Structure formats: C-alpha cells, structure tokens
Amino acid sequence: MSSKFILALRIFFSVFLLFFGLDHFFNYIPFPEMAPEANAYFANLLSTYAMQLVAVVEITAGLAFLFNRFGALMALILMSVSINAVLFHLFLDPQKIYGALVLLILNIVFLFQYKDKYTSLLKSV
C-alpha cells in the first residue's frame, strides 16, 4: 500500500482510538440503548473498572499510532480489545457492531503493516 495512504490511515486510527478512549472518562458520546443482556454485562464491566482499562489501552494505542512509536506492540495489545468488542456486539448487541468492526479491521491492517516486526516472536527456537 502507498505510504501516504498508510500515514492517513494511521492518523485516522489514532484519532478514532483517542476519541473513543477518552469518551470512557469524559462521557461526551450519549450512551445508546442496548439489549437487557448487553446492559447487564456492560454494567458488570463498569463496576469492575474493566472499561477504564480498555480506555487506557485505547488511549495509549492512539498515542502510539499518532507518534509512530511502539505501534507494533500496541497493535498486538489492542487486538484483545478489538476481538472482545466484536464478540460483545455480535452476541449481545448486533445492531451496533459497526464501530467494533472498524476497530478490528483497522487493527488487522496495522498488524499486517507491522508483520516484519513479529518475525522474531513467531520464529521457533
């Protein structure tokens, strides 16, 4: 892919992550209605401060991609958040899965972009 396209995508991804990560602390996006099961699960996540941890990961990843530092590491760490977001929406709130899919797709794109950085991790001893 073109380096200018990847740069634009990296900046978009970092703004996306910062926007949604900071929302966990400042609540500037109105909370949408969810299915009762999704509300119960999400309330449990909020009560254990798990969503604050997700916010820290999203903000840290957003800053890493924005400043082009530790992007390969943050893409790996962010993958757990991406998969969990997609699974949450897939099984509990499928109408609102689009943002989670964007997160997962962009994460996969950047995992692929950083694939050379992972060769030593995937090499057998």
BATI-899066 format. One record per residue (C-alpha): x, y, z negated; residue in one letter. Coordinates in steps of 0.25 Angstrom, whole numbers, padded with zeros to 4 digits, always signed. Example, Ala and Ser with C-alpha at 12.3 -4.5 7.8 and 13.67 -1.06 7.14 Angstrom:
<atoms>
+0049-0018-0031A+0055-0004-0029S
</atoms>
This chain:
<atoms>
+0000+0000+0000M+0004+0014+0002S+0012+0021-0009S+0003+0033-0009K-0010+0025-0010F-0004+0017-0022I+0000+0030-0028L-0014+0035-0026A-0020+0022-0031L-0011+0022-0043R-0015+0037-0047I-0030+0033-0045F-0028+0021-0054F-0021+0029-0065S-0032+0039-0065V-0042+0028-0065F-0035+0022-0077L-0033+0035-0085L-0047+0039-0082F-0054+0026-0088F-0043+0024-0098G-0045+0038-0104L-0060+0036-0104D-0059+0025-0115H-0054+0036-0124F-0062+0049-0120F-0075+0042-0114N-0077+0052-0103Y-0084+0042-0094I-0098+0039-0098P-0100+0025-0103F-0109+0017-0094P-0120+0008-0098E-0115-0007-0098M-0122-0020-0100A-0124-0024-0114P-0114-0035-0114E-0104-0025-0108A-0107-0015-0119N-0105-0025-0130A-0092-0030-0124Y-0087-0015-0122F-0091-0011-0136A-0082-0022-0141N-0071-0018-0133L-0072-0003-0138L-0073-0008-0153S-0060-0015-0152T-0053-0004-0145Y-0050-0012-0133A-0055-0001-0123M-0045+0008-0129Q-0034-0002-0126L-0040-0002-0112V-0039+0013-0111A-0025+0013-0116V-0021+0003-0105V-0029+0011-0094E-0022+0024-0098I-0008+0018-0099T-0010+0011-0085A-0016+0024-0079G-0004+0032-0084L+0006+0021-0079A+0000+0021-0065F-0001+0036-0065L+0014+0038-0069F+0018+0025-0061N+0025+0019-0073R+0022+0005-0078F+0011+0003-0068G+0015-0012-0066A+0014-0014-0081L+0001-0007-0083M-0006-0013-0071A-0003-0027-0078L-0009-0022-0091I-0021-0015-0084L-0025-0028-0077M-0031-0033-0090S-0039-0021-0092V-0043-0022-0077S-0048-0036-0077I-0055-0034-0090N-0063-0022-0085A-0067-0030-0073V-0071-0042-0081L-0079-0033-0091F-0087-0027-0079H-0088-0040-0071L-0095-0047-0083F-0101-0036-0091L-0104-0024-0083D-0102-0027-0068P-0109-0015-0063Q-0097-0006-0068K-0086-0015-0063I-0080-0005-0052Y-0071+0003-0061G-0065-0010-0067A-0063-0016-0052L-0056-0003-0048V-0047-0005-0060L-0044-0019-0057L-0041-0017-0042I-0032-0005-0045L-0025-0013-0055N-0023-0025-0045I-0018-0015-0035V-0007-0010-0045F-0003-0024-0049L-0001-0027-0035F+0007-0014-0033Q+0016-0017-0045Y+0017-0032-0041K+0033-0031-0039D+0034-0027-0054K+0027-0040-0058Y+0037-0050-0051T+0045-0052-0064S+0033-0055-0072L+0028-0065-0062L+0041-0072-0060K+0042-0085-0066S+0055-0088-0075V
</atoms>
